[in-house]
Amino acid sequence: MARVYNFSAGPSMLPEEVLKTAAGEMLEYGATGQSVMEMSHRSKEYDAIIKQAEADLRDIMNIPENYEVLFLQGGASTQFAMVPLNLMSRNNKADFIITGQWANKAYKEAARYGNARVVASSEDKTYSYIPKTTAEDFDRDADYVHICMNNTIYGTKFHELPDVGDIPLVADISSCILSEPIDVSKFAVLYAGAQKNVAPAGVTIVIIRKDLIGNAMGITPTMLNYKTHADNGSMFNTPPCYCIYIAGLVFKWIKKIGGLGEMKKINENKAKILYDFLDNSKLFKGTVVPEDRSIMNVPFVTGNEELDAKFVAEAKAAGFVNLKGHRSVGGMRASIYNAMPTEGVIKLVEFMKKFEEENA
Ligand SMILES: *Cc1c(COP(=O)(O)O)cnc(C)c1O
């Protein structure tokens, strides 16, 4: 069977070139006579792999020297606790913008450790937009403001960062990391589970300003203290070795494409192909206000649940898989991360046109 176009929200497609390199090195990595999966994380070969991965990530994201890059476990969901445990220790307060389920989970978890406050929410319209805020909306004593930059389920994205003044800004970038350039210096902490744009599930990338490390609450478990991992080069315990190796291959793939500027052009073009079609379709329509649309996750509906289900089933049979939308939005969602080729989006749109003609 041929490879399908996988529109899954995560885990999602990896670049075919990366998979082929990994397959070629599966049994013997370099001259080691063993797979990376079998290698000691304390070996000099593995040390080179993790160091190179970090160096390449720093290079493509242009990460300043005063930021630590950590390769952790537990997914983005563990960061929902780790961020408050480490950062909420000054005034025990944090502000949240609720733009969907992930943002809400981050808020609820933080509320277990301190004063978490909702500053704005788009729940009133099924999170189909990004709420507007001004600097005055935020508590100047807050230890941080948390946002979810790209809302995987609802297909919205902060195209402009909220003005939070001097308050440290923390962002969950799980579903938009490496999709376009980002000014790391505007953030206190950035974190992302790998399984959308970086690697298989299992590694979580944390980029944190160094001066914010070392202030964790007393109750913080050793493994949830950023200092533990920063002091040990992400090797306090066994890291997710193989995931980090694949992430390294993905970083090299992005460098070869020309970096994040080039990645952004490709991603914007892919998204435009799909949104242009949706905006002109008589059958399908996008669910998000145009100005806040994500270029990674594109939810759409026909307005008829039976027709939605028929579309998802026929698309699957034609090799376009995982198009069913999240249960809270219904309809469909096409996740078009970095590894989705432009050709996959063009072919999906052709398929949608045909479906529209047959079902209008
Ligand atoms: C997928 C996702 C998560 C959850 O990630 P896990 O690694 O499964 O914990 C959190 N936030 C966003 C924005 C996501 O897309």
The ligand as a Gaussian input file, in Angstrom:
#p B3LYP/6-31G(d) Opt

LIG

0 1
 C       -1.203000      18.284000      21.444000
 C       -1.178000      19.464000      22.289000
 C       -0.986000      19.394000      23.673000
 C       -0.864000      18.094000      24.416000
 O        0.384000      17.558000      24.185000
 P        0.864000      16.220000      24.923000
 O        2.280000      16.143000      24.429000
 O       -0.007000      15.115000      24.427000
 O        0.764000      16.421000      26.371000
 C       -0.939000      20.566000      24.393000
 N       -1.057000      21.757000      23.789000
 C       -1.252000      21.857000      22.458000
 C       -1.382000      23.196000      21.841000
 C       -1.318000      20.716000      21.675000
 O       -1.503000      20.822000      20.353000

